Amino acid sequence: MQLILGKPAIGYLIDRLKRAKTIDRIIVAVTDLRDDDPLCDYISSLGLPTFRGSESDVLGRVYQAAQREGATTVVRITGDCILLEPKYCDALIKRYQNENVDYASLSPNFAEGLDCEVMRFSVLEKMHKLANRPSEREHVTLYLHNHKSDFTTFVLDQEADYSKYRISLDEPEDFRVITLIIEQLWPEFGASFDFMQIKDYLDNNTSVIQINSHILRNEGLQISLRKEQLLG
């Protein structure tokens, strides 16, 4: 809900996600904590539905949201991907359909902050029923990655490795980077600017890249796994 050019950060994610041609419905799965009431009010003001559930059991929250909507295919986008790329979502969904797999995702060669996952609802349901570890409840598709032989999967790759670019919103430094990108590109291009324009801006402003370059990729997952290990 932090403001960038007068608009909550998540509003930019919604604007960009609406440009994806293969997604027909957007549901925002929010925690049931009172602190998230303003977020729900804002999402409702955009005319989108919300689903409220457990803060820690994110898998359960996403499953219940999809179940309520009667979804057969679920595209999972995380709220930290403020500058998500709609055309990558469309490309992934089309390949998921063509490959006829249980689950599809983008490769680590894509920049961090462009994450998109596609799965059958039946896969989400299976994970919900079988995932027992706290880390598998917090990180929605971790059970699948821990039991890959039980599922058919596809990873959409790209020739170039852009993994050094971090445009995910997790830390204050990330917010500064995303703010600078939006201030540079949004006034001229609105929601239509793409990742290559972001990359060009960062390449021409290397001091911006340095702001959050020290943050590890998927740091939240690593923290969850370490906690789990300490607890035995």
C-alpha positions as CSV (number, residue, x, y, z in Angstrom):
1,M,0.0,0.0,0.0
2,Q,3.1,2.3,0.0
3,L,2.4,5.1,-2.5
4,I,4.4,5.6,-5.7
5,L,3.3,8.7,-7.7
6,G,0.3,8.9,-5.5
7,K,-0.9,5.3,-6.1
8,P,-0.5,2.2,-3.9
9,A,2.3,-0.1,-5.2
10,I,-0.1,-3.0,-5.7
11,G,-2.1,-0.9,-8.1
12,Y,0.7,-1.0,-10.6
13,L,0.7,-4.8,-10.4
14,I,-3.0,-4.9,-11.0
15,D,-2.8,-2.5,-14.0
16,R,-0.1,-4.6,-15.6
17,L,-1.8,-8.0,-14.8
18,K,-5.0,-6.7,-16.5
19,R,-3.0,-6.5,-19.8
20,A,-2.4,-10.2,-19.9
21,K,-4.7,-11.6,-22.6
22,T,-5.0,-15.2,-21.3
23,I,-6.2,-14.4,-17.8
24,D,-9.9,-14.0,-17.4
25,R,-10.3,-13.3,-13.7
26,I,-8.2,-11.7,-11.0
27,I,-8.7,-12.6,-7.3
28,V,-6.5,-11.1,-4.6
29,A,-5.9,-13.5,-1.7
30,V,-5.3,-11.4,1.4
31,T,-4.7,-12.3,5.0
32,D,-7.5,-12.1,7.5
33,L,-5.5,-9.7,9.7
34,R,-7.1,-6.4,10.5
35,D,-3.9,-4.7,9.2
36,D,-4.9,-5.8,5.7
37,D,-8.4,-4.1,5.9
38,P,-7.1,-1.0,4.0
39,L,-5.6,-3.3,1.3
40,C,-9.0,-5.1,0.9
41,D,-10.8,-1.8,0.7
42,Y,-8.4,-0.6,-2.0
43,I,-8.8,-3.8,-4.1
44,S,-12.6,-3.5,-3.8
45,S,-12.4,0.1,-5.0
46,L,-10.8,-1.3,-8.2
47,G,-13.8,-3.6,-8.7
48,L,-11.9,-6.8,-8.0
49,P,-12.8,-9.6,-5.5
50,T,-10.7,-10.5,-2.5
51,F,-10.5,-13.7,-0.5
52,R,-9.3,-13.5,3.1
53,G,-7.5,-16.4,4.9
54,S,-4.6,-17.5,7.0
55,E,-1.4,-15.4,7.1
56,S,0.9,-18.4,7.6
57,D,-1.0,-21.0,5.6
58,V,-0.7,-19.3,2.2
59,L,-1.3,-22.6,0.4
60,G,-4.6,-23.0,2.2
61,R,-5.5,-19.4,1.4
62,V,-4.8,-19.7,-2.3
63,Y,-6.5,-23.1,-2.5
64,Q,-9.7,-21.8,-0.8
65,A,-9.8,-18.7,-3.0
66,A,-9.5,-20.8,-6.2
67,Q,-12.1,-23.3,-4.8
68,R,-14.6,-20.5,-4.1
69,E,-14.2,-19.2,-7.7
70,G,-14.6,-22.6,-9.3
71,A,-11.3,-22.3,-11.0
72,T,-10.0,-25.2,-13.2
73,T,-6.7,-23.5,-14.0
74,V,-4.9,-21.3,-11.5
75,V,-2.3,-18.7,-12.4
76,R,-0.4,-17.7,-9.3
77,I,1.1,-14.2,-9.1
78,T,2.8,-13.0,-5.9
79,G,2.1,-9.6,-4.5
80,D,5.8,-8.6,-4.6
81,C,5.9,-8.8,-8.4
82,I,4.8,-5.2,-8.8
83,L,6.4,-4.9,-12.3
84,L,5.2,-8.2,-13.6
85,E,5.5,-8.7,-17.4
86,P,2.0,-9.6,-18.9
87,K,3.5,-11.0,-22.1
88,Y,5.6,-13.5,-20.1
89,C,2.4,-14.6,-18.3
90,D,0.7,-15.1,-21.7
91,A,3.6,-17.0,-23.1
92,L,3.8,-19.3,-20.1
93,I,0.0,-20.0,-20.0
94,K,0.0,-20.9,-23.7
95,R,2.9,-23.3,-23.3
96,Y,1.2,-24.8,-20.3
97,Q,-1.8,-25.5,-22.4
98,N,0.2,-26.8,-25.4
99,E,2.4,-29.1,-23.3
100,N,-0.7,-30.3,-21.3
101,V,1.2,-30.5,-18.1
102,D,0.2,-30.2,-14.4
103,Y,2.3,-27.2,-13.7
104,A,4.5,-24.6,-15.5
105,S,6.8,-21.8,-14.4
106,L,9.4,-19.4,-15.6
107,S,13.1,-20.3,-15.4
108,P,15.5,-18.6,-13.0
109,N,17.0,-16.9,-16.1
110,F,14.2,-14.4,-15.9
111,A,14.7,-11.3,-13.6
112,E,13.5,-11.7,-10.0
113,G,10.1,-10.1,-9.7
114,L,8.6,-11.5,-12.9
115,D,7.4,-14.8,-11.2
116,C,4.4,-16.6,-12.7
117,E,3.1,-20.1,-12.1
118,V,0.3,-22.0,-13.8
119,M,-1.3,-25.2,-12.5
120,R,-4.3,-27.4,-12.7
121,F,-6.7,-26.8,-9.8
122,S,-6.4,-30.5,-9.0
123,V,-2.7,-30.0,-8.4
124,L,-3.4,-27.2,-6.0
125,E,-5.9,-29.4,-4.3
126,K,-3.4,-32.3,-4.0
127,M,-0.8,-30.0,-2.5
128,H,-3.3,-28.6,-0.1
129,K,-4.2,-32.1,1.1
130,L,-0.7,-33.5,1.3
131,A,1.6,-30.6,2.3
132,N,2.4,-30.9,6.0
133,R,5.7,-29.0,6.5
134,P,5.3,-25.3,7.6
135,S,7.5,-24.3,4.7
136,E,5.2,-26.1,2.3
137,R,2.2,-24.3,3.7
138,E,3.9,-20.9,3.6
139,H,5.4,-21.3,0.1
140,V,2.5,-22.4,-2.1
141,T,4.2,-24.7,-4.6
142,L,7.1,-26.0,-2.5
143,Y,5.4,-29.3,-2.0
144,L,5.4,-29.8,-5.8
145,H,9.0,-28.9,-6.1
146,N,9.8,-31.4,-3.3
147,H,7.9,-34.2,-5.1
148,K,8.5,-33.4,-8.7
149,S,8.2,-37.1,-9.8
150,D,4.5,-37.0,-8.8
151,F,3.7,-34.2,-11.4
152,T,4.3,-33.3,-15.0
153,T,6.0,-29.9,-15.3
154,F,7.3,-27.4,-17.8
155,V,9.8,-24.6,-17.4
156,L,9.7,-21.7,-19.9
157,D,13.3,-20.6,-20.5
158,Q,14.9,-17.8,-22.4
159,E,18.3,-17.7,-24.0
160,A,19.6,-14.6,-22.2
161,D,20.3,-14.7,-18.4
162,Y,18.7,-11.7,-16.8
163,S,18.8,-13.2,-13.3
164,K,21.0,-10.4,-12.0
165,Y,18.1,-7.9,-12.2
166,R,16.0,-7.6,-9.1
167,I,12.6,-5.9,-9.4
168,S,10.8,-7.7,-6.6
169,L,9.3,-5.8,-3.7
170,D,10.3,-7.3,-0.4
171,E,12.6,-4.8,1.3
172,P,12.9,-1.0,1.6
173,E,15.7,-1.0,-0.9
174,D,13.5,-2.8,-3.4
175,F,10.8,-0.2,-2.9
176,R,13.4,2.5,-3.8
177,V,14.4,0.7,-7.0
178,I,10.8,0.1,-8.1
179,T,9.9,3.8,-7.3
180,L,12.8,5.0,-9.5
181,I,11.7,2.7,-12.3
182,I,8.1,3.8,-12.2
183,E,9.0,7.5,-11.9
184,Q,11.1,7.2,-15.0
185,L,8.8,5.0,-17.2
186,W,5.2,5.4,-16.0
187,P,4.6,9.0,-16.9
188,E,5.4,8.3,-20.6
189,F,4.4,4.7,-21.1
190,G,1.8,4.0,-18.4
191,A,1.3,0.3,-17.8
192,S,2.6,-0.7,-21.3
193,F,6.4,-0.5,-20.6
194,D,8.0,-3.9,-20.7
195,F,11.0,-5.6,-19.0
196,M,13.4,-4.7,-21.8
197,Q,12.7,-1.0,-21.1
198,I,13.3,-1.6,-17.4
199,K,16.5,-3.4,-18.2
200,D,17.7,-0.5,-20.4
201,Y,17.0,2.0,-17.6
202,L,18.9,-0.1,-15.1
203,D,21.8,-0.7,-17.5
204,N,22.1,3.0,-18.0
205,N,21.7,3.7,-14.2
206,T,24.0,1.1,-12.6
207,S,23.8,3.0,-9.2
208,V,20.1,2.0,-9.1
209,I,21.0,-1.7,-9.6
210,Q,23.4,-1.5,-6.6
211,I,20.6,-0.3,-4.2
212,N,19.2,-3.9,-3.8
213,S,21.9,-6.0,-5.3
214,H,22.9,-7.4,-1.9
215,I,19.6,-9.1,-1.3
216,L,19.6,-12.8,-2.0
217,R,17.1,-14.3,-4.5
218,N,14.2,-16.2,-2.8
219,E,15.6,-15.1,0.6
220,G,12.2,-15.7,2.3
221,L,12.2,-19.3,1.3
222,Q,15.7,-19.8,2.6
223,I,14.7,-18.2,5.9
224,S,11.7,-20.6,6.2
225,L,13.8,-23.6,5.5
226,R,16.5,-22.6,8.1
227,K,13.8,-22.1,10.8
228,E,12.3,-25.5,10.0
229,Q,15.7,-27.1,10.2
230,L,16.4,-25.5,13.6
231,L,13.0,-26.8,14.9
232,G,13.9,-30.3,13.7
